[in-house]
Amino acid sequence: MDNNKNTNENIIGRNPVIEALKSGTPIDTIYIDGNGGSLGLIRRLAKEKGIVVKDTQEKKLSQLAGGASHQGVVATGACGEYVSVEDILEISRKKGTKPFIIICDEIEDPHNLGAIIRTAETAGADGIIIPKRRSASLNATVAKTSAGAVSYVPVARVSNLASCIDTLKENGVWIYGTDASGTDYCKTDFTGSIALVIGSEGSGISRLIQKKCDFMVKLPMYGKINSLNASVAGGIFMYEVLRQRRL
């Protein structure tokens, strides 16, 4: 086996990571333990390229490295390239349709993100926006769960989700949050330019992002369980948008 990679195509060790950064190899996240020297160089190169760096400990690095010598750093490969928010807005302009965008607010389970991407592709969404922090990213698990949809759905990864929402509003996009306090989704008009915010698996949409939403919508709940998996709930909302746009 190549000493620089494990079976998940992670890049292991200081020199391999530096060379990957310099050559433009698609990198999703760099996990690192330490500062200074070549690790400092890795941090600087990653910052220049907008790649997320997460400080971690020996146990996590050893797990990612699969037992290989990691020298304090492991980079995980990206299963796709990120686009800009403007790229996503341009898609609807070229199609001559109103924007239909999905915003994932702290969806940390890669299986959920993959499932959301898959449904977004089948429902005809223009793209997905995720935050750089506290979010799953375009890794191998997401690619597999999306059943290949990650190759067709543009994903933008932003540093500040609240600021990104302001940009969408400036472009005429209305923001629809999903929360139990909202209006019944069947009584909501989704035919305009919309961005649908799907909250995290545990706590839903963060308070800051809730304040940014123009509308809040909910799914009716009649059982003893009062919530759905994030990707399942997101799928219901997305297909209601599609249904209304087809009328």
Secondary structure as a PSIPRED ss2 file (coil, helix, strand):
# PSIPRED VFORMAT (PSIPRED V4.0)

   1 M C   1.000  0.000  0.000
   2 D C   1.000  0.000  0.000
   3 N C   1.000  0.000  0.000
   4 N C   1.000  0.000  0.000
   5 K E   0.000  0.000  1.000
   6 N C   1.000  0.000  0.000
   7 T C   1.000  0.000  0.000
   8 N C   1.000  0.000  0.000
   9 E C   1.000  0.000  0.000
  10 N C   1.000  0.000  0.000
  11 I E   0.000  0.000  1.000
  12 I E   0.000  0.000  1.000
  13 G C   1.000  0.000  0.000
  14 R H   0.000  1.000  0.000
  15 N H   0.000  1.000  0.000
  16 P H   0.000  1.000  0.000
  17 V H   0.000  1.000  0.000
  18 I H   0.000  1.000  0.000
  19 E H   0.000  1.000  0.000
  20 A H   0.000  1.000  0.000
  21 L H   0.000  1.000  0.000
  22 K H   0.000  1.000  0.000
  23 S H   0.000  1.000  0.000
  24 G C   1.000  0.000  0.000
  25 T C   1.000  0.000  0.000
  26 P C   1.000  0.000  0.000
  27 I E   0.000  0.000  1.000
  28 D E   0.000  0.000  1.000
  29 T E   0.000  0.000  1.000
  30 I E   0.000  0.000  1.000
  31 Y E   0.000  0.000  1.000
  32 I E   0.000  0.000  1.000
  33 D C   1.000  0.000  0.000
  34 G C   1.000  0.000  0.000
  35 N C   1.000  0.000  0.000
  36 G C   1.000  0.000  0.000
  37 G H   0.000  1.000  0.000
  38 S H   0.000  1.000  0.000
  39 L H   0.000  1.000  0.000
  40 G H   0.000  1.000  0.000
  41 L H   0.000  1.000  0.000
  42 I H   0.000  1.000  0.000
  43 R H   0.000  1.000  0.000
  44 R H   0.000  1.000  0.000
  45 L H   0.000  1.000  0.000
  46 A H   0.000  1.000  0.000
  47 K H   0.000  1.000  0.000
  48 E H   0.000  1.000  0.000
  49 K H   0.000  1.000  0.000
  50 G C   1.000  0.000  0.000
  51 I C   1.000  0.000  0.000
  52 V E   0.000  0.000  1.000
  53 V E   0.000  0.000  1.000
  54 K E   0.000  0.000  1.000
  55 D E   0.000  0.000  1.000
  56 T C   1.000  0.000  0.000
  57 Q C   1.000  0.000  0.000
  58 E H   0.000  1.000  0.000
  59 K H   0.000  1.000  0.000
  60 K H   0.000  1.000  0.000
  61 L H   0.000  1.000  0.000
  62 S H   0.000  1.000  0.000
  63 Q H   0.000  1.000  0.000
  64 L H   0.000  1.000  0.000
  65 A H   0.000  1.000  0.000
  66 G C   1.000  0.000  0.000
  67 G C   1.000  0.000  0.000
  68 A C   1.000  0.000  0.000
  69 S C   1.000  0.000  0.000
  70 H C   1.000  0.000  0.000
  71 Q C   1.000  0.000  0.000
  72 G C   1.000  0.000  0.000
  73 V E   0.000  0.000  1.000
  74 V E   0.000  0.000  1.000
  75 A E   0.000  0.000  1.000
  76 T E   0.000  0.000  1.000
  77 G E   0.000  0.000  1.000
  78 A C   1.000  0.000  0.000
  79 C C   1.000  0.000  0.000
  80 G C   1.000  0.000  0.000
  81 E C   1.000  0.000  0.000
  82 Y C   1.000  0.000  0.000
  83 V E   0.000  0.000  1.000
  84 S C   1.000  0.000  0.000
  85 V H   0.000  1.000  0.000
  86 E H   0.000  1.000  0.000
  87 D H   0.000  1.000  0.000
  88 I H   0.000  1.000  0.000
  89 L H   0.000  1.000  0.000
  90 E H   0.000  1.000  0.000
  91 I H   0.000  1.000  0.000
  92 S H   0.000  1.000  0.000
  93 R H   0.000  1.000  0.000
  94 K H   0.000  1.000  0.000
  95 K H   0.000  1.000  0.000
  96 G C   1.000  0.000  0.000
  97 T C   1.000  0.000  0.000
  98 K C   1.000  0.000  0.000
  99 P C   1.000  0.000  0.000
 100 F E   0.000  0.000  1.000
 101 I E   0.000  0.000  1.000
 102 I E   0.000  0.000  1.000
 103 I E   0.000  0.000  1.000
 104 C E   0.000  0.000  1.000
 105 D C   1.000  0.000  0.000
 106 E C   1.000  0.000  0.000
 107 I C   1.000  0.000  0.000
 108 E C   1.000  0.000  0.000
 109 D C   1.000  0.000  0.000
 110 P H   0.000  1.000  0.000
 111 H H   0.000  1.000  0.000
 112 N H   0.000  1.000  0.000
 113 L H   0.000  1.000  0.000
 114 G H   0.000  1.000  0.000
 115 A H   0.000  1.000  0.000
 116 I H   0.000  1.000  0.000
 117 I H   0.000  1.000  0.000
 118 R H   0.000  1.000  0.000
 119 T H   0.000  1.000  0.000
 120 A H   0.000  1.000  0.000
 121 E H   0.000  1.000  0.000
 122 T H   0.000  1.000  0.000
 123 A H   0.000  1.000  0.000
 124 G C   1.000  0.000  0.000
 125 A C   1.000  0.000  0.000
 126 D C   1.000  0.000  0.000
 127 G E   0.000  0.000  1.000
 128 I E   0.000  0.000  1.000
 129 I E   0.000  0.000  1.000
 130 I E   0.000  0.000  1.000
 131 P E   0.000  0.000  1.000
 132 K C   1.000  0.000  0.000
 133 R C   1.000  0.000  0.000
 134 R C   1.000  0.000  0.000
 135 S C   1.000  0.000  0.000
 136 A C   1.000  0.000  0.000
 137 S C   1.000  0.000  0.000
 138 L C   1.000  0.000  0.000
 139 N C   1.000  0.000  0.000
 140 A H   0.000  1.000  0.000
 141 T H   0.000  1.000  0.000
 142 V H   0.000  1.000  0.000
 143 A H   0.000  1.000  0.000
 144 K H   0.000  1.000  0.000
 145 T H   0.000  1.000  0.000
 146 S C   1.000  0.000  0.000
 147 A C   1.000  0.000  0.000
 148 G C   1.000  0.000  0.000
 149 A H   0.000  1.000  0.000
 150 V H   0.000  1.000  0.000
 151 S H   0.000  1.000  0.000
 152 Y C   1.000  0.000  0.000
 153 V C   1.000  0.000  0.000
 154 P C   1.000  0.000  0.000
 155 V E   0.000  0.000  1.000
 156 A E   0.000  0.000  1.000
 157 R E   0.000  0.000  1.000
 158 V E   0.000  0.000  1.000
 159 S C   1.000  0.000  0.000
 160 N C   1.000  0.000  0.000
 161 L H   0.000  1.000  0.000
 162 A H   0.000  1.000  0.000
 163 S H   0.000  1.000  0.000
 164 C H   0.000  1.000  0.000
 165 I H   0.000  1.000  0.000
 166 D H   0.000  1.000  0.000
 167 T H   0.000  1.000  0.000
 168 L H   0.000  1.000  0.000
 169 K H   0.000  1.000  0.000
 170 E H   0.000  1.000  0.000
 171 N C   1.000  0.000  0.000
 172 G C   1.000  0.000  0.000
 173 V C   1.000  0.000  0.000
 174 W E   0.000  0.000  1.000
 175 I E   0.000  0.000  1.000
 176 Y E   0.000  0.000  1.000
 177 G E   0.000  0.000  1.000
 178 T E   0.000  0.000  1.000
 179 D E   0.000  0.000  1.000
 180 A E   0.000  0.000  1.000
 181 S E   0.000  0.000  1.000
 182 G E   0.000  0.000  1.000
 183 T E   0.000  0.000  1.000
 184 D E   0.000  0.000  1.000
 185 Y H   0.000  1.000  0.000
 186 C H   0.000  1.000  0.000
 187 K H   0.000  1.000  0.000
 188 T C   1.000  0.000  0.000
 189 D C   1.000  0.000  0.000
 190 F C   1.000  0.000  0.000
 191 T C   1.000  0.000  0.000
 192 G C   1.000  0.000  0.000
 193 S C   1.000  0.000  0.000
 194 I E   0.000  0.000  1.000
 195 A E   0.000  0.000  1.000
 196 L E   0.000  0.000  1.000
 197 V E   0.000  0.000  1.000
 198 I E   0.000  0.000  1.000
 199 G C   1.000  0.000  0.000
 200 S E   0.000  0.000  1.000
 201 E C   1.000  0.000  0.000
 202 G C   1.000  0.000  0.000
 203 S C   1.000  0.000  0.000
 204 G E   0.000  0.000  1.000
 205 I C   1.000  0.000  0.000
 206 S C   1.000  0.000  0.000
 207 R H   0.000  1.000  0.000
 208 L H   0.000  1.000  0.000
 209 I H   0.000  1.000  0.000
 210 Q H   0.000  1.000  0.000
 211 K H   0.000  1.000  0.000
 212 K H   0.000  1.000  0.000
 213 C C   1.000  0.000  0.000
 214 D C   1.000  0.000  0.000
 215 F E   0.000  0.000  1.000
 216 M E   0.000  0.000  1.000
 217 V E   0.000  0.000  1.000
 218 K E   0.000  0.000  1.000
 219 L C   1.000  0.000  0.000
 220 P C   1.000  0.000  0.000
 221 M C   1.000  0.000  0.000
 222 Y C   1.000  0.000  0.000
 223 G C   1.000  0.000  0.000
 224 K C   1.000  0.000  0.000
 225 I C   1.000  0.000  0.000
 226 N C   1.000  0.000  0.000
 227 S C   1.000  0.000  0.000
 228 L C   1.000  0.000  0.000
 229 N C   1.000  0.000  0.000
 230 A H   0.000  1.000  0.000
 231 S H   0.000  1.000  0.000
 232 V H   0.000  1.000  0.000
 233 A H   0.000  1.000  0.000
 234 G H   0.000  1.000  0.000
 235 G H   0.000  1.000  0.000
 236 I H   0.000  1.000  0.000
 237 F H   0.000  1.000  0.000
 238 M H   0.000  1.000  0.000
 239 Y H   0.000  1.000  0.000
 240 E H   0.000  1.000  0.000
 241 V H   0.000  1.000  0.000
 242 L H   0.000  1.000  0.000
 243 R H   0.000  1.000  0.000
 244 Q H   0.000  1.000  0.000
 245 R H   0.000  1.000  0.000
 246 R H   0.000  1.000  0.000
 247 L C   1.000  0.000  0.000
